[in-house]
Amino acid sequence: MQNASDFQIFGTSWIHFDREHLRGTADYLTPEERVRFADERIAELTKPDGGITRSDTWYRQYYHQPYMETFTEQQFYSRWSDIWDNLMEVGPDLKLRPNASAGSTHWFELFTDLIAESQFRGGFRTSMTQAEMQTRFASLLDKNIRHIPAENWNLDQIYKFGEHKYIQDSFDNERIRFARSELYQSAGMNHAQKDDENTFEFSVMPTFLKDLNGLVGFSAFDRQVLPNGLVLRMQSDIPYLVWCSSHKYRPTIPNAFGYDSVLVIKDRRKFQKSVVSSIKKRRSSSRLKFAKIHYMDPYLELNPSADIRFSKHHRFSYQHEYRMVIESDDIPEFEFIDVPGLQSISEVIKLRD
């Protein structure tokens, strides 16, 4: 385990500095040069004895199917940020560690894709310097926050982060505030909050177009043909009310949002039952749904049946969101829903002074 101050992510096992001289020499290789370069790397990684490291398997897979080859610089740098924000996490000892949730190497495989594509683009490329990357990791460690005990991070509980005055009001008055979905696009929100809750865009790169058989299942989606691919837009024209929380406690969450308090709801089932009962009394014709958010990679996961109300861009994966949604013909900007008994099943914890 390493501290943020001495963390070095660029080990030879990922970037292979011993192959530095084999990288592309121009910002963009010609299509013919890209093919030659990829073939050389695949041949290099094909061992006579069949042995190959896991990271080299990822490299070879990307060389076979370089889905980012037509990315603009903006798309490529955005991809860097999305993956970077989920690559590391703060562990129970409050030190940085690789984000290997449930033993998964998902984010490291995606990071390897970025390194491989950087090789096509003339070497390691990102809009952030290595010092900026280290600073970004170090920012996850806010020593002024008093986190809840690590043994409680994965309990079957709900964590509602927010400003203390609003969290305390929710507890004192046993109520929660739903907000209209469009409000999450407000200009004043930070990068952790701001999102278009009514739209999700899948970006289909030319690498994949030939394999999609006419994009079965996407016939009703808006399409936008771009020089470097195709955008499929899933959109909901029906507004809804949403209440957002997290189903896991992670130190990165209050840091990302800038919040100073959390309402820990210790009995999820009683909480849900109380909310359902209140909505039935208050909004007899409304529909309440609740579920964990499904995070989707817009480039690698094309899912025409995704429920847009419970689907978000994978850049937000670190938030582990659990949400409630109210569907109705009458959707105000905000609405408070009573939660009788909330005080008996929850606790307000102030994370910083």
N, C-alpha and C positions, 0 to 999 in steps of 0.2 A: 504494500500500500504506500502511496506517495502523497506528499503534501502538494497543494496547488503551486507553491513557490518553486518547487524543483521538478515539476511534472514535465516530461518530455514525451510527446506522443509519436514523434516521427522516428521510430526504430527501423533498423534495416529490414526487419521481417515484413514491414508494410510497404516501404517505398523502394527497397532494393537499390541502395546507392551504388552497389557494384554493377548495376546495369545502367547507370546514369548516361554513359556515352551512347547508349542505344536508343535514347528517346528521340522524338521528333525534333527537328531543328527550326521549324517555322510555327507561327501562331496557329495556322491551319494547314495541315497537309492536304495535298490534292487527293481526290477520291482514290486514285491509283496508288499513291504513296501510303494512304491509310491502310489499304488492303495489304500492301507489302509489309508494312510495319506490324500490323496485327498478325499476319502469317509468321513473321520472324519470331514474335513473342510467343505465339502458340507452340512453335517448334522448339523454342528454347525451354518452355515449361513442360514439354512432353518427355519425361525421363524414360530411358531404355528399360529400367527395372520397374516402371509403373509407379514408383514412389513419388509423391508430391505433397507439399505442405498444404494445409487448408487455405491459407491466404493465397497461395499460388493457384489453387483451384478456382478461387474467386476471380483472380486476374484473368486466367484463361477463359473463364465463362464470359467476362466482359469483352475480351478481345473477339470472341465469337459473335457476340451480340452487343455492340457498342451503342446503346440506346441514346446516349447523350451526344452523339456525333454531330447532330445539327443544332445543338443548343446555341443560343446567342450567349454573349458574355453575361448578360443580365440573368438569363435562366440558369447558367452554370453557377454564378455566384450565389443566387438565391438557393440553389440546391445545396451548396456548401453550408449556408446558414441553417437550413432546415435540419440537416443531418448533424451538424456541429452541436446544435442545441439539445440533441438527444443522445449524443455519443457517450457522455460521461454523466455521472450522478454523484450525489453526496451520500456516502454510506453511513451506517449507524455510528461509526467512530468519528463522524463529521469530517472525514477526509474524502478526497476525490477518488473514485474508482470507475472502472469501465461499466457502462450500463449493459449488463447481461441479464436482464429480467427473465426469470424462469429459465436460466441457462441459455437463452437465445443469443446468437451472434449476429442478429439481423442488422444492427446499426453498423457493426464493423465491416460487414459485407458491403453495405452501401458506401461506406467510407472508402473501401478498397476500389469500388467503381470510380469514385472521384479521382483517386490517385491514378488509376489506369487511364482515365480520360485526360488527365493532366499531361500524361506522357505523349498523347497525340497532339497536345497543344503547345509543345515546346518545353515541357518541364512542369514542375510543381506550380500550380496556378490557383490563386484565390485572391479575393479582394482584401483579405486580412493578412497582415504580417504575422510571423510566428509569435512575436511579442504580444500582438493584439489577441491572438488565439489564447495564449496563456492567461492574459488578463481576463478574457471572457470566461475561461474556466474558473479563475480565482474569484470572479464576481459571484460564483455560486456559493461561496463560503462567506456568509455574513455573520461575523462573530457577535453582532449585537442582537441576534435572534436567539431566543431560548426555546429550542424545539421540544416537542413532547417526547417522552421516553421512546427509544427505538423499538422496544418490544411491542409497542402499540401501533406501529406504522402500518402493519398489514392486517389488522383486525377487521372483522366485518362491520365496519363503521362508516359513517359519512362525515366528511370534513368540509365545512363551509368556510372558506377564507374570505376576509374582508376587512374594511376599516373598523376599528373597535366600536365606534359609536353605532354603526349599523348592526354589527354582530350582537352587541349588548341589547339593542332595541329588539332584535328578533327573539332573543332569549327572554327578556323581561315581559314582552307582550305576547309571547308564544305565537309567533306568526312568521311567515316567510314571504319574501317579495318576488313575484314573477315579473319579468320584463318582456316587452314585445320583441320578437326576433330581430327586426330591422335595427333596433337600437344598438346592436353590437357592431355596427359599422360607423358609429359616431367618431368624429375626428379627435376627440379628447382622449380616446382609449389608447393604451400602450400596446406593444406588439404581442403581449400575452393575452390581451382581452379582445382586440379588434379582429373581427372575422365576419364574412358574409354568410349568415346562418341560413339564407334561402337559396344559395347557389353553390354548386361544386363543379369544378372544371377538370375533366380528364384530358390530358395532353397525349395524343397518339403520335409518336415519332415515326418517321418513314421506315425505320428498322422493323417495326411491328405491323405496319399497315398490310403487308402481304400475307400476314398470318391470321388476320381477323375475319376472313370470309364475309366481307361486306358489313362488318360491325353488327352482327346479329344482336338484337335487343336494344340497340341505340337508335332505332328509326325515329322515335319521338323526340330525340334530343336536338337542341339547337347545335348547328355545326358552323365552325369558322375555319376556313382553309387558310393556313399561313404558309409562307415560303418554306418553313422548316417543319411542317407537320400539320396536324389537324386537332382542333379543340372541340371537345364534346361537352356541352354545358347542360348539366342537370339542374333544374330550377323548380322551386315551389312558388306558386303564385298565391298560396294561402298562408297568411300570417298566423303566427301562433305565439303563445306565451311560454317562456322558458325560465327554469330555475336551475342554476349550475352549481355543482359542488365536485368534490373528488372522492373516489372510493378507496384511495390510498393516501397516506401522509408521506410526502417527500419534501425535504428541505428546499429543493429548487422551486417549489410552487409559490410559497409566500415571497421569495426573492424575486421571481419573475413578475408577479403581479404588483409587488410593492405594498403588500398588505401587512398589517401588524397584529391581527387576531384571527382566531379560528373557533368556530362553533363545532364541537365534537359531538355528533349524534351517535350515541352508543348502542341504540337498539333500532336498527334499520327497519325491521318489519313493523314495529309499533309506530314508527314515524310515518311510514308509507300508509299504514292503515288510517292514521289520524288525518293525513292530508286527503286521502280518498273520501273519507267521511265528510270532511268540510266542503269539498268541491261538490259532492252530491247534494248537499243542502243549499249551497250558494249558487251553483251552476248546474242545475239538473240535466240540462241538454248538452253540457260540455263533455269532452272526452279527455281523460288523463292517461298519459303513458309515461313510464319511467324505465330507464335502462342505462347501461354503461355505453359510452361513446365508442363507435368503431372508427379507428383512424386508418385512412386510406392514402396510399402513395399514388398521386395522380398520374405518374408515368408508368408504374408497374402493376397497378391493380385497377383494371377496368371492370366495374361492377354496375351494370345497368339496373339492378334491383335494389341498390342501396337505399336506405331510408335517409333522406337528406336531413331530417330532424335529429338523427342520432349518428351522423357521419361527419367527420371533420378531416381536414388536411393532416397528414402524419407529422407535420412540424409541431403540432400541439400534443404529441403523444405523452410527453413528460408530465402533462397535467392530470392524467388518469381520471378523466371526467365522468361523473355520474349526473344525469340530468332528469328533470321532470318537465313534461310538455303538456300544455293545455290547448286543445283544439276547440274552437268555437266560432260562431258567426260574429260574436261580439268580442273584439280584442282591443282593450285599452292599451295605453303605453305601459302602465304599471298596474299591478293588482296585488294586494296583500291577501294571503290565505291563512286563516287561523289554523294553528296546530295545537289543539288541546293536549295538555300533558307533556309538552316539549321540555319544560324545565326538569321534569322527573327523569328524562332519558338523555339529557345533554349537559354539556359543560362549556363555558366560555373560557378560553385560554388566551391571555395576552402574550404575544410572542416577543414584543419589544416595547420599550417605554416611549 
